Amino acid sequence: MNTPRFERREFDRQLIIKSLRDPTFRHKLLVNPKITYLEELQKVRPGQMIPEEVEIRTVEEKGDLFYIVLPALPDHPITEEALAEIVDHKTTHRNPCWGLGDPPSE
């Protein structure tokens, strides 16, 4: 059976869309992001877990406040290919981020 490739950026995009359409979901994502993220994640990746030590935060931008989220710095030099995978949220330097995202194609 061929499992479709998981793209974290697309998954997060769908969460944002849902949060804009559904105020109850948006509130839930703001108040309890890890449980809400996991519930949505398990709809597309049944059985997927998020390690206990991983924290998820949701912040809401305002008209005069916005955020830039920077990925963690790897402890080794990164290639241009690896850089593209990180920027596209396909992996982190831990490749892949606790199981979210498929390994980059070779």
TIMAR-43712 format. One record per residue (C-alpha): z, y, x; residue in one letter. Coordinates in steps of 0.1 Angstrom, whole numbers, padded with zeros to 4 digits, always signed. Example, Ala and Ser with C-alpha at 12.3 -4.5 7.8 and 13.67 -1.06 7.14 Angstrom:
# TIMAR-43712
+0078-0045+0123A
+0071-0011+0137S
***
This chain:
# TIMAR-43712
+0000+0000+0000M
-0010+0034+0014N
+0018+0060+0010T
+0005+0095+0006P
+0013+0119+0035R
+0043+0140+0028F
+0039+0177+0036E
+0072+0196+0037R
+0056+0229+0033R
+0038+0218+0002E
+0070+0203-0012F
+0089+0235-0006D
+0061+0255-0021R
+0064+0234-0053Q
+0102+0240-0054L
+0095+0278-0052I
+0070+0276-0080I
+0094+0257-0101K
+0122+0281-0093S
+0100+0310-0105L
+0092+0293-0138R
+0126+0278-0146D
+0156+0301-0143P
+0180+0272-0148T
+0165+0253-0119F
+0165+0285-0097R
+0202+0289-0104H
+0209+0252-0095K
+0189+0256-0063L
+0209+0287-0053L
+0243+0272-0062V
+0239+0237-0049N
+0208+0235-0028P
+0214+0202-0010K
+0219+0182-0042I
+0191+0200-0060T
+0167+0195-0030Y
+0176+0158-0028L
+0170+0153-0065E
+0136+0168-0063E
+0128+0150-0030L
+0136+0116-0045Q
+0111+0122-0073K
+0083+0121-0046V
+0100+0100-0020R
+0123+0075-0038P
+0152+0064-0017G
+0149+0093+0007Q
+0183+0105+0019M
+0194+0136+0037I
+0220+0130+0064P
+0255+0142+0056E
+0254+0165+0087E
+0223+0184+0075V
+0230+0216+0056E
+0206+0232+0032I
+0209+0269+0023R
+0189+0287-0003T
+0187+0325-0002V
+0171+0349-0026E
+0151+0378-0013E
+0155+0412-0030K
+0131+0441-0031G
+0146+0456+0000D
+0157+0425+0019L
+0136+0396+0032F
+0142+0368+0056Y
+0122+0353+0085I
+0132+0316+0091V
+0128+0305+0127L
+0127+0268+0136P
+0152+0255+0161A
+0141+0257+0197L
+0132+0224+0213P
+0150+0214+0245D
+0116+0207+0262H
+0083+0225+0266P
+0060+0221+0236I
+0023+0216+0235T
+0000+0236+0213E
-0004+0206+0190E
+0034+0202+0187A
+0037+0239+0180L
+0012+0237+0152A
+0031+0208+0136E
+0064+0228+0138I
+0049+0260+0124V
+0034+0240+0095D
+0068+0225+0087H
+0054+0190+0093K
+0080+0183+0120T
+0108+0199+0139T
+0115+0192+0176H
+0133+0160+0163R
+0099+0148+0148N
+0101+0144+0119P
+0129+0164+0105C
+0154+0136+0093W
+0125+0117+0078G
+0109+0146+0060L
+0073+0148+0069G
+0052+0121+0084D
+0049+0119+0122P
+0020+0140+0135P
-0013+0121+0138S
-0021+0110+0173E
***
